[in-house]
């Protein structure tokens, strides 16, 4: 595997290239970096030319300065610029969590660059609510249209996003990462996380703080989803918390022809928990297109 750096708009990004074949770009989550794909990358490199990079502010790139907010829009621009600069042409995009949201927005803005989308649990909360915590009128509306989704999202907000945000505001990054990771993974899955993986989360605490205390997630509407014309599959772990399962199912119902695939023995870090099953799902899906 070839570790390199690439300059995009004056910002240096660490990346790794492996394999041969049609190009595939891996886009990691907020509490991750390019190391997240280590169990999965060699499995797909048998069939694809794989580009695995660390996103803006993620380890080992330059971290976010204190007080700097971080929205997803620059990350979408970075991904598009990376594809262009490496002259990859149309690529298969595989993303996890916020990285999956970046992939989805890239396909929305530049469908000419994206051959397929594989989205592992993108946190598109706006499928149900504009933001967490929600406004009273949103709660009332969702209570009647999808009460199960409302309960799941409020639970995540109360046990994950809310405490993590407060801990970051108080300068306690360790507690913030702990609250957030438990919220997105679930207690049982978090209990199995290795010390090395927890260190990776902490290595990216500044990046996550900049995201959580910054502009927040963008609004992506049902109409936006219905307008996606890129072949798409949504992957979710069998053990993932309920709010994310409902988001995946909603997106799969809206994006034309999209698949909703449940990966066994996995939580939110789907490709880390069951890399073999995810690699097979990705390989078969890409082969179809």
N, C-alpha and C positions, 0 to 999 in steps of 0.2 A: 504494500500500500504506500502510495506516494503522498507524503505530507508536504503541503506548500502553503504559501500566503498569497493573497490576491488583493490588490488595491482597487477599491470601488469608491469613487468620489472623494478620495483622500482618506478613506477609512480602510484599515488593514483587517482582512478576514482570514482566519486559519481555515484550511480545507484539506480534504484528503480525497484522492482519486484512486479507484480500483476497478478491475474488471474490464470487459470489452463488450460491445454491442450497443443497442439503443441506449441513449442517455437517460439516467434517472437521478433526480436530485432529492436528497433527504433533508427534511426541515424539522428541527427539534423543538421541544416545548420550552417554556420560560424557565423552569427549574432544571434545565438540562443544557448540554452542549453537544458537540459532535461525538463525545464518548458514549452518549445514550444509545447510539446505533451499533456499538461494537458487537453485540451478539447477533445482529441481523444483517449487517453490511456484507460480510463474506458470503452469506447465503444467496443474496441477490447478485453479488459481483460475479457469480458463476454464469450469469445470463445477461447482465447489463453493464454498461459503463457507468459507474456509480460516483456521484459527486456528493460528498458529505461535508458540510461546512458548519462552523459555529456562527450563529447569528450575531448581529450588532450587540455589543456589550457583554456577550457570553464568553466564558472562559475558552481559550486563553487570550481572547481579544481584549482590547482596552475596556475596562469597566465603565459604567455610567458614572459621571460626576455626581456628587451629592447635590440633591435638590433638582436634578434633571428628570423630567417626566419622559415616559417612553410610550408612544402610540404604535399601533401596528402598521400604519401607512409607510413609514420609512423601511420597515422590514420587507414589505411587498416590493418597494422600489429596489431594495438591495437584491432580492431574489431575481427580479427581472434583469437587473444589471449584470448579475452573475451569469445568468443564462446567455445573455448577449455577449459578454466579454469573453467567455470560454467558447463561444460560437457553437453552442450545443444544438441549436435548432429546436425542434419540438421535443419536449421532454416528458417523461413520466414523473409526476410529483408525488412524493410520499411524505406526509406530515403527521406529527403527533401533537394533540392539544392545541396550544396557541400557534404552533407551527403548521398544523392542519388548517387553521383559520387563515394564516398567511397564504397557504397554497390555494385555498378557495378564493380569496380576494385576487390573487394573481391570475387565476383562470377567468375570473369575472372581467378583469381589466385588460388582460392580454391573452385571449383564448388562442391566438395564433401561435403561442409558444408552448402550449400545454397539450400533450397527447392524451394522457389519462390523469385522473385524480384518485389517490387512495388517501382517505382522511380518517385518521384515528382520533375519534372523540373530540372534534373541534368545539370549543366552548361558545357556540353561537347562542348565547342566552337570549338574544333578541328574537329568536323564534317564538318566545313566550313572553318575555319581559324586556323593556328597554334597558334596564340596568338593575343591579342589586345594590342596596335595598330598593324594592319597587315602590312606585307611587300608589296611593290608596285606590285610585280608579283602575289601575292595572290589576291589582289584587282582586278587586270586585269582578272585573271582566273575566279573568282567568279562573276564578272560583267556579264560574258556571260553564266555561268552555272546556277546561282541562284541570279539574281539581287535583288530580294525581301529580301533574307537572308542577302545579303551584306548591304543593306540600314539599316535593322533592327539592325545588329551587330555594324555597324559604329555609329548609333545613341546611342546605349547603351554605347559604348566605349567613345563617346564624352560627354554624359550627366551623366554617372554613374561611370565607371571605371576610366577614366582619372581624373576628378575632385576629386574623392575619394582618389586616389593615391597621388595626389598633396597635398591634405589637410593632409593626414597622414604624408607625408614627412615634412610638415611644423609644425607638432605637434598639429594640430587641429583635435582631434579625433571626436568631436561632429559634425563638418562640414562634415568630411569624412563619418561617418555613415549616415548622412542625405542624402548626394549625392548618396551613394551606395543604400540605402533603396529605395529612389525615383526611381532609375534606374531599380531595379529588381522588384519592386512592381507596379510602375506606380504612377503618381501623385494622381489619384482618390483613389486608394487603400491605399496609404500612409497617406492620409488625415484622414482616418478612424482608423488608428492605435492608440491604447490606450496609455496613458502615462506609464502604467505598462509595456507594450510591448516595448515601446521605451527605457525604463530603462533596460530591458533585453538586448536589442541591445547594449546599452552603457556598460553594465556589461561584454560584450564580445568584446569590441572594441580592446583590446590588442591582442586577438586571431585573429581577422580579420585583424588587421594591420600586424601581423606577416605573415599571409597568403598572403595578397595583395602585400606586399613589399618583400616577399620571392621568392621562386622558381616558383610561379605561378602554374597554372593548368597543369596536365600532358597531353601529347598527347595521345588520344585514337582514333584509326583510324576506317575507315569503315570495314576493314578486322577484326579488333578486335571485333567490334560489331557483325559481321556475324558469329564469332566463339563462341559467347555466346550460351550455350545450356540449360540454366536455364529458366524455364517459367517466362516470364517478362510482366508486364504491366507498361505503362508510363502514369502518371496522370499529367494533366495540368489544370490550372484554366481558366475559360472562359474569365476572365478579365486580363490575364497575358500579359505582353509586347510581341510584335511580335517575337523578336529574340528567346525567349525560346520556343514559340509554334513551330517554325521551327526546333529547335534542337530536341524537342520531336518527331515530325513527322518523322524526318530523322532517328533517332534511332529506332523508331518503324518499319520503313520500312526495316531496316538492320538486326535487331535481329530476328532470325527465330521464327515465330509464335507470336511475340510481339503484344500487344494491345496498341492502342493510345486512351486514355479515357479523355474526357473533363468534368471537374467537374464544375457545374454551380455556380454562385455567389462566385467565388474564384479568387484570384490572386496567386502570387508566394508562399505564405505561405498556401498552398492548404488545409492542414488538420486543420489549425487554422481557416480559413475562412468558411469552410463547413465540419466540422468534421463528421457529420452524413453521408453525401454522400461518403466521403472518407472511412469511416469505413465499409460501406456497400459494396463498390467496393473491398476493401481488403478482407473482409470476403468471398464474393462470389468467388473471384479469387483463394484464398487459398483453398476453398472447392473443386474447380475443380481439384486441384493438391495435 
